[in-house]
Amino acid sequence: MEQTKIMPNNLLRDFEQYQKEFEDAALLALRSGWYILGEQLCSFEEQFAAYNHAKYCVGLASGLDALWIAFRVLGIGEGDEVIVQANTYIASVMGITINGAVPVFVEPDDYYGIDADRIEEKITGRTKAVLAVHLYGIPCQMDKIVDICNRHKLALVEDCAQSHGASFHGQMTGTFGDVGCFSFYPTKNLGAFGDGGAVLVGSDELDARFRIFRNYGSEEHYKNIIVGANSRLDEIQAGMLKVKLKHLDEITAKRQMIAKRYDEGITNPKFMLPKVRTGCSGVYHQYVIRAEDKEQRESLIEYLDERGIGTIIHYPIPPHLAEAYRYLGYRGGDFPITEHYADTVLSIPMYNGYTEEEQRYVIKALNEF
Ligand SMILES: *Cc1c(COP(=O)(O)O)cnc(C)c1O
């Protein structure tokens, strides 16, 4: 086994478990003669809304589209401020800045979510919304965040690209605020075989605005009432996602079992293991450990690589230090917790199809480091 590389993720193993179902669903969509905005999408939207106990789901072309279109339909743009955690995937921030709005960064808490106790100090007269990112599949502290948004009359958007099926006190992520944004990028917990995304919304009005926006601003053919976009989840991907959704709870349970084995098996005091707040269900999009410092992480990556164990850093450069956001004027040291996380986090193998034997080998290697 030592010679076969253990990948940090392995999409083929996931596919092979439900291969026949995926192939049947693909053929069904192909043979229908209808490829955009049809029956597959319609039934997936209903099923995904029902799964999350949400009123509506609108399928879109990607997670980034879900984010930027959310701010657009909420009327948030030029000069408005959106509060977001500094430790996120850059797409969360691009969803804000594509609209000309300004991201106002907040440090994360111990659970990698936005630190709810640091939100209020960042609210100004220009603040319009909070974007909570359930990073790695760990829910943010939603009771406090909802309360802050209500008291300050701010919109609440959730980035659920990594949290399909995760819940806070029994309520699904994506249903706490105005819009829950999802990605179905292939590596996500609910992944398609190409790009895809969706939003969950609780109001008829927002549902209609997303539907109109995603289709060139038209509800009726050739009657374009606003300048919209082309952002639609296609029939083939919707069909694939219906298959995956049927198995999502079982896939999540497998991820949680893998996480439990890591929690119990990794005893090396050099590593900080991830935590999930009590009363929450985390879905372990990633299992992220932390080294003591950047140098130790470097040697750990090399050590694991020599043993055929692949790892990934999510994410090595926080958005405020990305070249794309140099215009915001931040410098190293501005968000020390975020920067410390960026220097020390490491995602170890976590996927549907990761065997117990492989995992035992990985745990042993970590403990012997
Ligand atoms: C993947 C991801 C996105 C973007 O989704 P795409 O479908 O790739 O556009 C946004 N936010 C987070 C936290 C993500 O992990």
The ligand as an ORCA input file, in Angstrom:
! r2SCAN-3c Opt
* xyz 0 1
  C     -16.037     26.547     -3.772
  C     -16.351     27.758     -2.999
  C     -16.972     28.866     -3.582
  C     -17.162     29.025     -5.069
  O     -17.894     28.044     -5.686
  P     -17.696     27.793     -7.274
  O     -18.818     26.883     -7.610
  O     -16.361     27.177     -7.457
  O     -17.821     29.111     -7.952
  C     -17.338     29.923     -2.769
  N     -17.090     29.900     -1.449
  C     -16.474     28.864     -0.845
  C     -16.263     28.908      0.623
  C     -16.072     27.770     -1.602
  O     -15.454     26.743     -1.002
*
